[in-house]
Amino acid sequence: MIASLSGLLLVKTPNAVIVDVGGVGYEVFVSGRTYDALPENGHACFLHVQTVVREDAIHLFGFHAKEEKEIFLLLVTVSGIGPRLALTVLSGIGVDELCRAITNKDVSRLTALPGIGKKTAQRICVELAEKVGGLAGFWADEAGPRSMPTLAGETDAMADAVSALVNLGYPQATAWQVLRMVEQQLAESSAPPKVEELVRLALRSLAVR
């Protein structure tokens, strides 16, 4: 089983990357969070990896941070959540925020994530509340939980904007990619962008492609 990969980043897309390790290219599926954290093509990179073996395929799922892999492994134990949906969840919310939402049984926050309905959100809270509490201890210190670096795609507004674009017929990966670009453009803005503004700017960007 492959547990980690260290090599040259050959291809980087919002859904998957290809890492060259000793002349062998490994395709690894990643979340939006890991995508944002990885360097540009041609640079060295390291990924924590979870190998998922199916009857017809072997898939690799990669994570920039160990904590992201740990919560991924918990998510896929919940009925109705497969590896791809787990990555979608991790693209829409940071690890710390997800742990808080589960611990606090914040169903409304979880249902704001693409692909998560009310029943699935309730199952996540019931099945993972105690397990997530233990996981949080991995990165907590005496001052309390240590926040992971804030990356694009972690706000309620971003999650709602993605849902809006998906409802308009755009692929989820495309929605995340465009909205990250929009968020970078608005990085110097004093006020957090609203959903309507994110969607408007994203549609403008998509129109000129």
Z-matrix of the N, CA and C atoms (Angstrom, degrees):
N
C 1 1.463
C 2 1.527 1 109.56
N 3 1.310 2 117.17 1 135.11
C 4 1.459 3 121.67 2 178.82
C 5 1.522 4 108.53 3 -85.45
N 6 1.331 5 117.17 4 122.33
C 7 1.460 6 122.00 5 -177.81
C 8 1.521 7 112.92 6 -105.95
N 9 1.337 8 117.15 7 -19.18
C 10 1.464 9 120.52 8 177.93
C 11 1.525 10 108.87 9 -161.29
N 12 1.314 11 115.38 10 159.56
C 13 1.457 12 121.70 11 177.58
C 14 1.525 13 109.06 12 -136.48
N 15 1.315 14 116.01 13 136.79
C 16 1.455 15 121.61 14 175.95
C 17 1.521 16 107.64 15 -133.75
N 18 1.320 17 116.42 16 119.36
C 19 1.455 18 118.68 17 -177.19
C 20 1.514 19 112.21 18 -174.33
N 21 1.313 20 116.05 19 -153.91
C 22 1.462 21 122.98 20 -177.15
C 23 1.519 22 109.68 21 -99.67
N 24 1.315 23 116.43 22 129.06
C 25 1.460 24 120.84 23 179.25
C 26 1.526 25 109.09 24 -78.51
N 27 1.336 26 115.90 25 111.08
C 28 1.466 27 120.87 26 -177.84
C 29 1.518 28 112.38 27 -90.28
N 30 1.319 29 116.60 28 -45.63
C 31 1.469 30 122.39 29 -176.92
C 32 1.515 31 108.63 30 -133.49
N 33 1.336 32 116.16 31 135.97
C 34 1.459 33 121.45 32 -179.64
C 35 1.519 34 109.91 33 -132.34
N 36 1.330 35 117.02 34 114.50
C 37 1.458 36 122.36 35 175.91
C 38 1.524 37 107.70 36 -128.60
N 39 1.342 38 118.21 37 164.29
C 40 1.469 39 119.77 38 -178.76
C 41 1.523 40 114.16 39 -61.48
N 42 1.335 41 117.52 40 -22.74
C 43 1.467 42 120.55 41 -177.38
C 44 1.522 43 113.62 42 -98.68
N 45 1.317 44 116.69 43 -34.65
C 46 1.463 45 119.86 44 -173.68
C 47 1.519 46 110.45 45 -155.60
N 48 1.324 47 114.96 46 158.09
C 49 1.455 48 121.44 47 176.77
C 50 1.525 49 108.54 48 -129.58
N 51 1.311 50 115.34 49 162.22
C 52 1.466 51 121.16 50 173.19
C 53 1.518 52 107.78 51 -120.32
N 54 1.320 53 115.39 52 123.02
C 55 1.463 54 122.26 53 -179.03
C 56 1.524 55 109.25 54 -112.07
N 57 1.326 56 115.81 55 125.37
C 58 1.467 57 121.65 56 178.16
C 59 1.524 58 108.56 57 -87.75
N 60 1.333 59 115.60 58 116.59
C 61 1.463 60 121.42 59 177.62
C 62 1.523 61 107.93 60 -120.46
N 63 1.305 62 116.42 61 104.77
C 64 1.463 63 120.26 62 179.96
C 65 1.518 64 113.88 63 60.63
N 66 1.322 65 117.36 64 35.25
C 67 1.460 66 120.69 65 178.14
C 68 1.517 67 114.22 66 89.50
N 69 1.324 68 117.76 67 -2.72
C 70 1.470 69 122.39 68 177.89
C 71 1.526 70 108.73 69 -108.23
N 72 1.326 71 116.10 70 126.47
C 73 1.456 72 120.18 71 -179.67
C 74 1.514 73 111.53 72 -92.04
N 75 1.328 74 117.50 73 121.53
C 76 1.461 75 122.70 74 179.03
C 77 1.529 76 109.49 75 -105.17
N 78 1.327 77 116.15 76 125.19
C 79 1.454 78 119.97 77 174.66
C 80 1.527 79 108.45 78 -86.10
N 81 1.314 80 115.50 79 127.36
C 82 1.457 81 120.72 80 -175.66
C 83 1.526 82 109.04 81 -129.55
N 84 1.316 83 116.97 82 125.67
C 85 1.466 84 121.02 83 176.85
C 86 1.529 85 108.86 84 -79.37
N 87 1.333 86 116.64 85 137.33
C 88 1.461 87 120.86 86 -175.86
C 89 1.528 88 111.02 87 -133.95
N 90 1.312 89 115.38 88 160.96
C 91 1.460 90 121.67 89 174.07
C 92 1.522 91 109.47 90 -85.94
N 93 1.321 92 115.49 91 167.69
C 94 1.454 93 119.35 92 176.50
C 95 1.514 94 111.99 93 -62.05
N 96 1.326 95 116.91 94 -33.04
C 97 1.463 96 121.66 95 179.37
C 98 1.528 97 110.70 96 -63.44
N 99 1.331 98 115.70 97 -46.87
C 100 1.467 99 119.41 98 178.66
C 101 1.520 100 110.89 99 -67.83
N 102 1.331 101 117.23 100 -39.02
C 103 1.474 102 121.11 101 177.14
C 104 1.522 103 110.42 102 -54.85
N 105 1.332 104 116.87 103 -46.08
C 106 1.462 105 121.24 104 -178.68
C 107 1.526 106 111.83 105 -65.73
N 108 1.325 107 116.77 106 -31.69
C 109 1.461 108 120.65 107 -175.22
C 110 1.535 109 112.91 108 -82.67
N 111 1.319 110 117.56 109 -18.94
C 112 1.465 111 120.85 110 -176.85
C 113 1.530 112 111.43 111 -75.65
N 114 1.333 113 117.25 112 153.73
C 115 1.467 114 120.63 113 177.45
C 116 1.525 115 110.41 114 -74.84
N 117 1.309 116 116.09 115 179.75
C 118 1.460 117 120.69 116 177.68
C 119 1.528 118 110.37 117 -76.41
N 120 1.329 119 116.03 118 165.90
C 121 1.463 120 121.35 119 178.88
C 122 1.535 121 110.62 120 -54.39
N 123 1.323 122 115.45 121 142.24
C 124 1.451 123 120.36 122 177.62
C 125 1.519 124 114.47 123 93.73
N 126 1.332 125 117.23 124 -5.13
C 127 1.464 126 121.34 125 -179.60
C 128 1.536 127 110.25 126 -104.41
N 129 1.321 128 115.11 127 158.60
C 130 1.459 129 120.71 128 177.76
C 131 1.526 130 109.91 129 -71.29
N 132 1.323 131 115.48 130 145.71
C 133 1.464 132 119.36 131 179.07
C 134 1.523 133 110.04 132 -147.26
N 135 1.316 134 114.85 133 162.69
C 136 1.463 135 122.05 134 176.83
C 137 1.511 136 108.46 135 -134.55
N 138 1.338 137 117.07 136 137.96
C 139 1.451 138 122.12 137 178.65
C 140 1.528 139 110.47 138 -134.11
N 141 1.316 140 116.60 139 134.45
C 142 1.457 141 120.63 140 164.25
C 143 1.529 142 105.97 141 -74.47
N 144 1.310 143 117.31 142 136.80
C 145 1.462 144 120.31 143 -172.03
C 146 1.520 145 111.46 144 -127.17
N 147 1.327 146 115.38 145 140.56
C 148 1.455 147 122.03 146 169.73
C 149 1.530 148 107.72 147 -115.44
N 150 1.309 149 116.69 148 123.62
C 151 1.466 150 122.02 149 179.38
C 152 1.525 151 109.23 150 -92.67
N 153 1.321 152 115.88 151 125.29
C 154 1.468 153 121.30 152 178.94
C 155 1.525 154 108.12 153 -115.31
N 156 1.319 155 116.20 154 117.36
C 157 1.459 156 121.99 155 -177.19
C 158 1.521 157 109.82 156 -100.58
N 159 1.327 158 115.89 157 123.01
C 160 1.462 159 122.20 158 174.69
C 161 1.521 160 109.17 159 -112.86
N 162 1.318 161 115.93 160 171.85
C 163 1.465 162 119.16 161 179.94
C 164 1.524 163 111.64 162 -62.27
N 165 1.329 164 116.14 163 -34.12
C 166 1.462 165 119.73 164 -174.34
C 167 1.520 166 113.99 165 -111.60
N 168 1.333 167 118.25 166 1.77
C 169 1.465 168 118.94 167 -176.87
C 170 1.527 169 111.24 168 -165.95
N 171 1.333 170 114.31 169 159.44
C 172 1.460 171 121.82 170 171.84
C 173 1.520 172 107.16 171 -120.81
N 174 1.332 173 116.81 172 118.86
C 175 1.449 174 121.41 173 -177.65
C 176 1.529 175 110.26 174 -112.66
N 177 1.324 176 114.72 175 144.43
C 178 1.460 177 121.56 176 176.90
C 179 1.523 178 109.23 177 -110.95
N 180 1.330 179 116.17 178 133.31
C 181 1.460 180 121.96 179 177.64
C 182 1.522 181 107.71 180 -119.15
N 183 1.333 182 115.86 181 124.12
C 184 1.461 183 119.88 182 -172.60
C 185 1.513 184 113.47 183 -112.22
N 186 1.355 185 115.06 184 151.85
C 187 1.456 186 121.46 185 -175.41
C 188 1.522 187 110.24 186 -141.20
N 189 1.318 188 115.52 187 132.88
C 190 1.455 189 120.15 188 179.02
C 191 1.528 190 110.91 189 -69.32
N 192 1.328 191 116.88 190 -35.95
C 193 1.469 192 121.37 191 -178.03
C 194 1.521 193 110.86 192 -115.61
N 195 1.318 194 115.77 193 145.58
C 196 1.456 195 121.08 194 179.23
C 197 1.529 196 110.94 195 -61.37
N 198 1.352 197 116.55 196 -37.81
C 199 1.457 198 120.67 197 -178.66
C 200 1.526 199 111.46 198 -61.34
N 201 1.316 200 116.53 199 -35.84
C 202 1.462 201 119.47 200 -179.99
C 203 1.528 202 110.38 201 -66.74
N 204 1.319 203 117.02 202 -39.60
C 205 1.465 204 120.04 203 177.37
C 206 1.525 205 110.29 204 -64.58
N 207 1.321 206 117.44 205 -40.86
C 208 1.463 207 120.78 206 -178.55
C 209 1.535 208 111.38 207 -62.05
N 210 1.327 209 117.42 208 -43.98
C 211 1.467 210 119.53 209 -179.41
C 212 1.524 211 110.59 210 -72.81
N 213 1.327 212 117.37 211 -30.77
C 214 1.466 213 121.53 212 174.10
C 215 1.528 214 110.17 213 -59.76
N 216 1.321 215 116.86 214 -45.18
C 217 1.464 216 121.11 215 -179.40
C 218 1.525 217 111.49 216 -63.97
N 219 1.318 218 116.97 217 -31.66
C 220 1.462 219 119.92 218 176.57
C 221 1.523 220 110.94 219 -73.88
N 222 1.318 221 116.74 220 -42.15
C 223 1.468 222 120.43 221 -177.62
C 224 1.525 223 111.75 222 -60.52
N 225 1.324 224 117.83 223 -41.03
C 226 1.464 225 119.93 224 -175.59
C 227 1.530 226 112.67 225 -73.79
N 228 1.326 227 117.21 226 -6.21
C 229 1.466 228 119.19 227 174.17
C 230 1.528 229 111.41 228 -82.73
N 231 1.320 230 117.05 229 -11.59
C 232 1.464 231 121.56 230 -179.28
C 233 1.525 232 109.26 231 -83.91
N 234 1.323 233 116.90 232 131.54
C 235 1.464 234 121.78 233 179.65
C 236 1.528 235 110.47 234 -57.56
N 237 1.318 236 115.52 235 129.66
C 238 1.460 237 120.33 236 178.90
C 239 1.512 238 114.14 237 95.86
N 240 1.326 239 117.34 238 -6.26
C 241 1.471 240 120.47 239 179.03
C 242 1.524 241 109.55 240 -114.48
N 243 1.323 242 116.03 241 111.60
C 244 1.452 243 121.61 242 175.55
C 245 1.516 244 109.79 243 -96.42
N 246 1.321 245 117.81 244 178.83
C 247 1.466 246 121.34 245 -178.42
C 248 1.524 247 113.97 246 -57.96
N 249 1.339 248 117.55 247 -41.23
C 250 1.465 249 119.38 248 -178.13
C 251 1.529 250 110.94 249 -65.98
N 252 1.327 251 117.14 250 -42.93
C 253 1.466 252 119.79 251 179.34
C 254 1.523 253 110.59 252 -66.99
N 255 1.317 254 116.60 253 -35.96
C 256 1.465 255 119.89 254 177.39
C 257 1.527 256 110.69 255 -61.17
N 258 1.334 257 116.75 256 -39.58
C 259 1.465 258 119.96 257 176.87
C 260 1.523 259 111.02 258 -66.01
N 261 1.334 260 116.40 259 -37.68
C 262 1.460 261 120.33 260 177.83
C 263 1.522 262 110.53 261 -61.55
N 264 1.329 263 116.00 262 -42.57
C 265 1.462 264 120.77 263 177.34
C 266 1.521 265 110.15 264 -59.75
N 267 1.329 266 116.97 265 -46.01
C 268 1.459 267 121.12 266 -177.59
C 269 1.516 268 112.64 267 -72.18
N 270 1.333 269 117.16 268 -15.90
C 271 1.460 270 120.45 269 174.33
C 272 1.523 271 110.76 270 -77.90
N 273 1.320 272 115.87 271 -23.95
C 274 1.450 273 119.78 272 -174.01
C 275 1.517 274 115.60 273 -101.89
N 276 1.330 275 117.19 274 -4.50
C 277 1.461 276 119.26 275 -177.07
C 278 1.520 277 109.39 276 -156.49
N 279 1.323 278 117.22 277 143.19
C 280 1.452 279 121.40 278 177.97
C 281 1.520 280 111.64 279 -73.82
N 282 1.315 281 117.05 280 160.43
C 283 1.457 282 121.43 281 -176.64
C 284 1.525 283 111.67 282 -61.42
N 285 1.332 284 116.61 283 -46.87
C 286 1.466 285 119.44 284 -179.40
C 287 1.521 286 111.31 285 -61.27
N 288 1.337 287 116.33 286 -45.38
C 289 1.463 288 120.11 287 -178.54
C 290 1.524 289 110.70 288 -65.50
N 291 1.318 290 116.99 289 -38.58
C 292 1.461 291 120.39 290 178.04
C 293 1.529 292 110.84 291 -63.45
N 294 1.318 293 116.72 292 -43.69
C 295 1.470 294 120.07 293 178.49
C 296 1.524 295 110.99 294 -61.14
N 297 1.332 296 116.12 295 -40.87
C 298 1.469 297 118.98 296 178.88
C 299 1.520 298 110.99 297 -65.50
N 300 1.338 299 116.13 298 -41.92
C 301 1.466 300 119.78 299 -179.37
C 302 1.523 301 110.81 300 -62.10
N 303 1.322 302 116.77 301 -41.46
C 304 1.465 303 120.82 302 -179.60
C 305 1.527 304 110.53 303 -68.70
N 306 1.321 305 116.14 304 -46.13
C 307 1.463 306 120.20 305 -179.74
C 308 1.525 307 111.94 306 -61.26
N 309 1.332 308 115.86 307 -39.83
C 310 1.463 309 120.94 308 -179.19
C 311 1.531 310 112.64 309 -86.11
N 312 1.352 311 115.88 310 2.26
C 313 1.466 312 121.28 311 -178.13
C 314 1.529 313 111.71 312 52.28
N 315 1.334 314 114.14 313 45.39
C 316 1.470 315 122.00 314 -179.41
C 317 1.530 316 108.99 315 -84.09
N 318 1.323 317 115.99 316 80.12
C 319 1.464 318 121.61 317 -176.26
C 320 1.519 319 111.59 318 -62.58
N 321 1.329 320 117.22 319 -37.46
C 322 1.468 321 120.19 320 -178.59
C 323 1.523 322 111.24 321 -63.19
N 324 1.332 323 118.02 322 -36.59
C 325 1.475 324 120.52 323 177.98
C 326 1.522 325 110.40 324 -67.57
N 327 1.315 326 116.59 325 -40.43
C 328 1.459 327 119.97 326 -178.70
C 329 1.525 328 111.80 327 -69.83
N 330 1.318 329 117.78 328 -38.36
C 331 1.469 330 120.11 329 -179.39
C 332 1.523 331 111.63 330 -71.99
N 333 1.340 332 117.53 331 -12.89
C 334 1.465 333 120.26 332 174.69
C 335 1.524 334 111.40 333 -74.15
N 336 1.327 335 116.74 334 -13.20
C 337 1.463 336 121.04 335 -179.85
C 338 1.529 337 109.68 336 -82.42
N 339 1.332 338 118.07 337 139.45
C 340 1.466 339 120.89 338 179.61
C 341 1.528 340 111.98 339 -57.67
N 342 1.332 341 116.21 340 131.64
C 343 1.462 342 121.25 341 175.41
C 344 1.517 343 115.12 342 88.30
N 345 1.324 344 117.90 343 -3.74
C 346 1.463 345 120.82 344 -178.24
C 347 1.530 346 109.74 345 -108.11
N 348 1.336 347 115.96 346 112.52
C 349 1.458 348 121.30 347 176.18
C 350 1.518 349 110.83 348 -90.05
N 351 1.319 350 115.78 349 177.97
C 352 1.460 351 120.22 350 -175.75
C 353 1.526 352 112.39 351 -63.00
N 354 1.344 353 117.50 352 -44.38
C 355 1.467 354 120.11 353 -178.83
C 356 1.522 355 111.46 354 -64.60
N 357 1.335 356 116.19 355 -40.72
C 358 1.466 357 119.52 356 178.72
C 359 1.522 358 110.02 357 -65.52
N 360 1.328 359 117.03 358 -41.38
C 361 1.466 360 120.98 359 178.53
C 362 1.523 361 110.66 360 -61.27
N 363 1.314 362 116.63 361 -40.81
C 364 1.470 363 120.42 362 179.04
C 365 1.523 364 110.99 363 -65.49
N 366 1.345 365 116.40 364 -40.39
C 367 1.469 366 119.14 365 178.21
C 368 1.529 367 110.65 366 -63.62
N 369 1.337 368 116.63 367 -40.34
C 370 1.462 369 120.42 368 178.82
C 371 1.525 370 110.06 369 -58.61
N 372 1.318 371 116.16 370 -45.94
C 373 1.470 372 120.51 371 -178.29
C 374 1.524 373 111.67 372 -64.67
N 375 1.329 374 116.39 373 -44.93
C 376 1.460 375 120.65 374 -177.22
C 377 1.529 376 111.34 375 -67.22
N 378 1.337 377 116.31 376 -43.97
C 379 1.463 378 120.31 377 -172.42
C 380 1.527 379 113.83 378 -83.61
N 381 1.334 380 117.63 379 -24.94
C 382 1.461 381 119.12 380 -171.73
C 383 1.529 382 114.93 381 -113.99
N 384 1.326 383 117.52 382 -6.39
C 385 1.469 384 119.31 383 -174.91
C 386 1.531 385 112.14 384 -53.40
N 387 1.320 386 117.52 385 -50.39
C 388 1.468 387 120.33 386 -178.50
C 389 1.526 388 111.38 387 -72.26
N 390 1.318 389 117.21 388 -37.31
C 391 1.470 390 120.32 389 -178.96
C 392 1.525 391 111.35 390 -67.24
N 393 1.320 392 116.44 391 -38.57
C 394 1.460 393 120.63 392 179.01
C 395 1.519 394 110.90 393 -66.48
N 396 1.328 395 116.63 394 -33.39
C 397 1.463 396 119.96 395 176.72
C 398 1.513 397 111.47 396 -59.40
N 399 1.319 398 116.52 397 -39.57
C 400 1.454 399 120.00 398 177.13
C 401 1.511 400 112.18 399 -70.29
N 402 1.330 401 116.04 400 -36.87
C 403 1.457 402 120.65 401 179.91
C 404 1.512 403 110.75 402 -64.77
N 405 1.317 404 117.22 403 -38.94
C 406 1.462 405 120.73 404 -177.90
C 407 1.524 406 111.30 405 -58.34
N 408 1.346 407 117.14 406 -27.63
C 409 1.447 408 120.25 407 -179.76
C 410 1.519 409 113.52 408 -66.98
N 411 1.339 410 117.34 409 -17.05
C 412 1.450 411 120.57 410 -179.67
C 413 1.521 412 111.95 411 -64.52
N 414 1.351 413 117.84 412 -29.42
C 415 1.462 414 118.96 413 -177.28
C 416 1.532 415 112.09 414 -127.17
N 417 1.331 416 115.17 415 20.47
C 418 1.470 417 118.01 416 176.99
C 419 1.522 418 109.19 417 -92.97
N 420 1.319 419 115.89 418 149.17
C 421 1.451 420 119.35 419 175.01
C 422 1.526 421 108.75 420 -128.71
N 423 1.319 422 118.03 421 -170.13
C 424 1.453 423 120.63 422 -174.97
C 425 1.519 424 112.24 423 -63.55
N 426 1.328 425 116.68 424 -24.72
C 427 1.459 426 120.65 425 -179.01
C 428 1.518 427 111.94 426 -85.11
N 429 1.359 428 116.80 427 -0.68
C 430 1.460 429 119.65 428 -178.32
C 431 1.504 430 110.17 429 109.99
N 432 1.355 431 117.55 430 -176.36
C 433 1.445 432 121.80 431 -177.92
C 434 1.516 433 111.86 432 -57.36
N 435 1.309 434 116.84 433 133.39
C 436 1.460 435 122.30 434 177.20
C 437 1.517 436 109.44 435 -90.35
N 438 1.291 437 117.21 436 122.21
C 439 1.461 438 121.04 437 -177.07
C 440 1.513 439 110.44 438 -70.84
N 441 1.320 440 115.43 439 138.41
C 442 1.453 441 120.43 440 172.69
C 443 1.513 442 108.70 441 -71.25
N 444 1.345 443 120.06 442 157.30
C 445 1.449 444 121.57 443 177.86
C 446 1.522 445 110.86 444 -55.90
N 447 1.321 446 115.67 445 135.82
C 448 1.454 447 120.01 446 -179.52
C 449 1.519 448 109.80 447 -76.44
N 450 1.319 449 116.03 448 125.61
C 451 1.450 450 121.94 449 179.40
C 452 1.509 451 109.59 450 -124.42
N 453 1.321 452 115.42 451 164.84
C 454 1.458 453 119.81 452 179.95
C 455 1.511 454 110.95 453 -58.93
N 456 1.316 455 116.34 454 146.70
C 457 1.447 456 120.16 455 173.37
C 458 1.511 457 114.16 456 94.61
N 459 1.370 458 118.52 457 14.79
C 460 1.451 459 119.59 458 -174.82
C 461 1.525 460 113.05 459 -107.97
N 462 1.326 461 119.80 460 -4.24
C 463 1.448 462 120.87 461 -175.16
C 464 1.520 463 111.53 462 -94.91
N 465 1.333 464 114.38 463 159.64
C 466 1.457 465 119.28 464 175.70
C 467 1.525 466 110.36 465 -59.69
N 468 1.335 467 116.13 466 -40.40
C 469 1.463 468 120.19 467 -178.30
C 470 1.525 469 110.99 468 -61.36
N 471 1.332 470 116.81 469 -42.00
C 472 1.464 471 120.07 470 179.59
C 473 1.526 472 110.84 471 -64.35
N 474 1.331 473 116.85 472 -44.09
C 475 1.465 474 120.82 473 179.94
C 476 1.529 475 110.54 474 -62.13
N 477 1.337 476 116.40 475 -41.69
C 478 1.465 477 120.10 476 179.54
C 479 1.523 478 110.84 477 -67.67
N 480 1.329 479 116.71 478 -37.52
C 481 1.462 480 120.41 479 179.28
C 482 1.526 481 111.11 480 -66.52
N 483 1.329 482 116.28 481 -39.48
C 484 1.467 483 120.03 482 176.21
C 485 1.523 484 110.16 483 -60.73
N 486 1.315 485 116.62 484 -46.37
C 487 1.463 486 120.77 485 179.42
C 488 1.519 487 111.30 486 -59.12
N 489 1.332 488 116.12 487 -40.03
C 490 1.462 489 120.25 488 179.79
C 491 1.522 490 111.35 489 -63.98
N 492 1.328 491 117.26 490 -43.28
C 493 1.466 492 120.92 491 -180.00
C 494 1.529 493 111.19 492 -67.84
N 495 1.327 494 116.20 493 -38.79
C 496 1.470 495 119.84 494 177.53
C 497 1.523 496 109.98 495 -63.09
N 498 1.329 497 116.79 496 -40.37
C 499 1.466 498 120.71 497 178.30
C 500 1.524 499 111.83 498 -65.17
N 501 1.339 500 115.98 499 -24.30
C 502 1.459 501 120.43 500 177.38
C 503 1.528 502 111.93 501 -84.29
N 504 1.330 503 116.30 502 -2.69
C 505 1.460 504 119.99 503 174.94
C 506 1.514 505 115.87 504 105.42
N 507 1.333 506 117.80 505 2.68
C 508 1.462 507 119.81 506 179.87
C 509 1.535 508 110.38 507 -85.25
N 510 1.343 509 117.81 508 143.33
C 511 1.467 510 120.50 509 177.60
C 512 1.530 511 110.17 510 -61.21
N 513 1.323 512 116.22 511 145.93
C 514 1.453 513 120.79 512 -177.48
C 515 1.526 514 112.12 513 -59.45
N 516 1.316 515 116.83 514 -41.27
C 517 1.467 516 119.91 515 -179.62
C 518 1.524 517 110.88 516 -62.68
N 519 1.339 518 116.32 517 -40.66
C 520 1.464 519 120.66 518 178.31
C 521 1.517 520 110.66 519 -64.52
N 522 1.334 521 116.15 520 -40.63
C 523 1.467 522 120.70 521 179.58
C 524 1.529 523 111.00 522 -60.74
N 525 1.329 524 116.85 523 -47.38
C 526 1.459 525 120.15 524 179.54
C 527 1.527 526 110.91 525 -61.88
N 528 1.331 527 116.48 526 -43.91
C 529 1.468 528 120.96 527 -176.60
C 530 1.527 529 110.63 528 -61.77
N 531 1.323 530 117.00 529 -46.98
C 532 1.456 531 120.82 530 -178.22
C 533 1.525 532 110.88 531 -67.61
N 534 1.326 533 116.93 532 -40.76
C 535 1.458 534 119.82 533 -178.36
C 536 1.527 535 111.96 534 -68.50
N 537 1.317 536 117.55 535 -30.99
C 538 1.461 537 118.70 536 174.66
C 539 1.534 538 110.45 537 -64.55
N 540 1.335 539 115.78 538 -40.30
C 541 1.462 540 119.92 539 177.37
C 542 1.523 541 110.30 540 -62.89
N 543 1.329 542 116.20 541 -42.66
C 544 1.461 543 120.52 542 179.32
C 545 1.524 544 110.31 543 -63.32
N 546 1.331 545 117.16 544 -43.29
C 547 1.458 546 120.78 545 -178.62
C 548 1.522 547 111.12 546 -62.97
N 549 1.332 548 116.64 547 -36.82
C 550 1.460 549 120.24 548 177.25
C 551 1.522 550 110.93 549 -65.08
N 552 1.340 551 115.84 550 -37.55
C 553 1.461 552 120.35 551 178.59
C 554 1.527 553 111.41 552 -65.39
N 555 1.331 554 115.98 553 -30.73
C 556 1.458 555 121.03 554 -177.57
C 557 1.520 556 112.68 555 -96.43
N 558 1.323 557 116.94 556 9.77
C 559 1.469 558 120.96 557 -173.15
C 560 1.524 559 112.78 558 -59.62
N 561 1.331 560 117.70 559 -31.92
C 562 1.459 561 121.03 560 -177.03
C 563 1.525 562 112.55 561 -87.68
N 564 1.311 563 116.56 562 -1.41
C 565 1.461 564 120.07 563 179.48
C 566 1.521 565 110.24 564 -67.99
N 567 1.321 566 117.08 565 139.96
C 568 1.461 567 121.20 566 -177.41
C 569 1.523 568 112.73 567 -72.86
N 570 1.324 569 116.76 568 -29.97
C 571 1.466 570 121.00 569 -178.13
C 572 1.525 571 110.22 570 -108.38
N 573 1.343 572 117.89 571 142.55
C 574 1.469 573 120.62 572 177.38
C 575 1.528 574 110.07 573 -60.01
N 576 1.335 575 117.91 574 137.77
C 577 1.469 576 119.80 575 -178.86
C 578 1.517 577 111.88 576 -67.47
N 579 1.335 578 116.02 577 145.72
C 580 1.457 579 120.99 578 176.55
C 581 1.523 580 109.70 579 -87.76
N 582 1.314 581 115.54 580 162.79
C 583 1.464 582 120.82 581 -178.27
C 584 1.522 583 110.85 582 -57.12
N 585 1.332 584 116.16 583 -45.37
C 586 1.462 585 120.46 584 -177.33
C 587 1.528 586 111.56 585 -59.51
N 588 1.332 587 116.38 586 -39.87
C 589 1.461 588 120.45 587 -179.81
C 590 1.524 589 110.77 588 -68.64
N 591 1.325 590 116.84 589 -42.29
C 592 1.461 591 120.63 590 178.60
C 593 1.522 592 111.11 591 -60.17
N 594 1.331 593 116.66 592 -46.54
C 595 1.466 594 121.12 593 -179.12
C 596 1.520 595 110.56 594 -64.43
N 597 1.346 596 117.05 595 -43.26
C 598 1.474 597 120.68 596 -178.76
C 599 1.525 598 110.96 597 -61.20
N 600 1.323 599 117.31 598 -46.77
C 601 1.462 600 120.67 599 -179.29
C 602 1.526 601 111.83 600 -69.19
N 603 1.335 602 116.31 601 -34.78
C 604 1.460 603 119.68 602 177.71
C 605 1.527 604 110.95 603 -65.24
N 606 1.322 605 116.73 604 -43.38
C 607 1.466 606 120.83 605 179.34
C 608 1.526 607 110.34 606 -64.49
N 609 1.309 608 116.95 607 -37.00
C 610 1.473 609 120.46 608 177.24
C 611 1.526 610 110.55 609 -63.48
N 612 1.340 611 115.93 610 -41.59
C 613 1.462 612 120.35 611 179.18
C 614 1.527 613 111.25 612 -66.75
N 615 1.333 614 116.16 613 -41.06
C 616 1.458 615 120.57 614 -179.90
C 617 1.527 616 111.37 615 -66.34
N 618 1.327 617 116.81 616 -31.11
C 619 1.464 618 120.95 617 -177.13
C 620 1.520 619 112.56 618 -69.08
N 621 1.334 620 117.49 619 -26.47
C 622 1.466 621 120.54 620 -176.74
C 623 1.513 622 111.86 621 -96.32
N 624 1.319 623 117.34 622 2.43
C 625 1.472 624 120.11 623 179.42
C 626 1.522 625 110.68 624 -76.42
